[in-house]
Amino acid sequence: MSAIQPTFSPATDARSASGRRLPAVLALAVTVALTVSALGAADPTTWALETVWVMLGLPLVILLRKRFPLSGLLCVLLAAHATVLIVGGHYTYAEVPAGDWVRDWFGLERNPYDRFGHLMQGFVPAILVRELLVRTSPLRGSRWLAPLTVCACLAFSAVFEMLEWLAAVTGGQAADAFLATQGDVWDTQWDMFCALIGATCSLLLLSRLHDRALTRLALPARN
């Protein structure tokens, strides 16, 4: 079975001018934010480790924009996730001012920005994985689409925790800012649980909206 790809013609390419500009505007905004965040970063090594996903993902999206254009919803979510990573890289996750404010307002024991980052680690990749599966696999419309999407997001979260473990082993105390455990011995489990909750909530809240966004890409019916 051939991969499902969006088709474009003068009739089907009916997106508005603003819709066509959206990916470019978001890419420019993320690039500017990434550049500014490097200036005066609290820990240059942590900044590089946290933002490497942006530095790899943004060029890839740009290079594939004609062959595999992403839905508008996914572009917005990816830009939001990139912003979370960029802010966390600039301050380090345990020192983000907004997280300190939330900690003080609610009387929490730790800066919760890291937890928020891992919620996003499930929330945004869920739509990315869902879009890839809908467009390139026989799972479009299948009851297995949602559970397999959540499983993929949880697997990615587990891989990320292994990378953090590798950083801790190779970097020692220098990796503390990157790990952002803040003394919590269950931090790894919490991180993966937050990603699981984020992915589940994303599918529950955004699946219908995502279907409409995919329709605007003029996806052909699956045979």
RAGI-V548238 format. One record per residue. N is the residue number from 1. SS is DSSP state (helix for helix, strand for strand, loop for the rest). OMEGA is omega in whole degrees, -180 to 180 (999 if undefined). Layout:
BEGIN
<<N/SS/OMEGA> <N/SS/OMEGA>>
END
This chain:
BEGIN
<<1/loop/-178> <2/loop/-180> <3/loop/179> <4/loop/-179> <5/loop/176> <6/strand/176> <7/loop/-176> <8/loop/176> <9/loop/177> <10/loop/-179> <11/loop/-174> <12/loop/180> <13/loop/-173> <14/loop/179> <15/loop/-179> <16/loop/178> <17/helix/179> <18/helix/177> <19/helix/179> <20/helix/180> <21/helix/-173> <22/helix/-180> <23/helix/-180> <24/helix/179> <25/helix/180> <26/helix/179> <27/helix/178> <28/helix/-180> <29/helix/179> <30/helix/179> <31/helix/179> <32/helix/180> <33/helix/180> <34/helix/-180> <35/helix/-180> <36/helix/-177> <37/helix/180> <38/helix/-179> <39/loop/178> <40/loop/178> <41/loop/-177> <42/loop/-180> <43/loop/-176> <44/helix/179> <45/helix/178> <46/helix/178> <47/helix/-179> <48/helix/-179> <49/helix/-177> <50/helix/-174> <51/helix/-178> <52/helix/179> <53/helix/177> <54/helix/-178> <55/helix/177> <56/helix/-173> <57/helix/-177> <58/helix/177> <59/helix/-180> <60/helix/178> <61/helix/-179> <62/helix/-179> <63/helix/-176> <64/loop/-171> <65/loop/180> <66/loop/-179> <67/loop/-177> <68/loop/-180> <69/loop/-179> <70/loop/177> <71/loop/-180> <72/helix/179> <73/helix/-179> <74/helix/178> <75/helix/179> <76/helix/-180> <77/helix/179> <78/helix/177> <79/helix/178> <80/helix/179> <81/helix/177> <82/helix/179> <83/helix/178> <84/helix/179> <85/helix/-178> <86/helix/179> <87/helix/178> <88/helix/178> <89/helix/-178> <90/helix/-176> <91/helix/-160> <92/loop/-170> <93/helix/-177> <94/helix/-174> <95/helix/180> <96/loop/-176> <97/helix/-180> <98/helix/177> <99/helix/177> <100/helix/179> <101/helix/179> <102/helix/178> <103/helix/-179> <104/helix/-179> <105/helix/-174> <106/helix/178> <107/loop/-179> <108/loop/-179> <109/loop/-176> <110/loop/174> <111/loop/-174> <112/loop/-176> <113/helix/178> <114/helix/177> <115/helix/179> <116/helix/179> <117/helix/-180> <118/helix/170> <119/helix/177> <120/helix/179> <121/helix/173> <122/helix/-173> <123/helix/-176> <124/helix/178> <125/helix/177> <126/helix/179> <127/helix/176> <128/helix/180> <129/helix/-180> <130/helix/-180> <131/helix/179> <132/helix/-179> <133/helix/180> <134/helix/-172> <135/helix/-174> <136/helix/-178> <137/loop/178> <138/loop/-174> <139/loop/179> <140/loop/-179> <141/loop/-178> <142/loop/176> <143/loop/179> <144/helix/-176> <145/helix/-177> <146/helix/-179> <147/helix/179> <148/helix/175> <149/helix/179> <150/helix/179> <151/helix/179> <152/helix/179> <153/helix/178> <154/helix/177> <155/helix/178> <156/helix/178> <157/helix/179> <158/helix/177> <159/helix/179> <160/helix/178> <161/helix/176> <162/helix/177> <163/helix/176> <164/helix/177> <165/helix/178> <166/helix/178> <167/helix/180> <168/helix/-179> <169/helix/-176> <170/helix/-175> <171/helix/-179> <172/helix/-178> <173/helix/179> <174/helix/-179> <175/helix/-176> <176/helix/-179> <177/helix/179> <178/helix/-179> <179/helix/178> <180/loop/-180> <181/loop/178> <182/loop/176> <183/loop/-178> <184/loop/-178> <185/loop/179> <186/loop/-175> <187/helix/-179> <188/helix/179> <189/helix/177> <190/helix/-179> <191/helix/-179> <192/helix/177> <193/helix/178> <194/helix/177> <195/helix/178> <196/helix/178> <197/helix/-180> <198/helix/-180> <199/helix/-180> <200/helix/180> <201/helix/180> <202/helix/-179> <203/helix/179> <204/helix/-174> <205/helix/-167> <206/helix/-174> <207/helix/-180> <208/helix/177> <209/helix/178> <210/helix/177> <211/helix/178> <212/helix/178> <213/helix/178> <214/helix/177> <215/helix/179> <216/loop/173> <217/loop/178> <218/loop/177> <219/strand/178> <220/loop/177> <221/loop/179> <222/loop/180> <223/loop/999>>
END
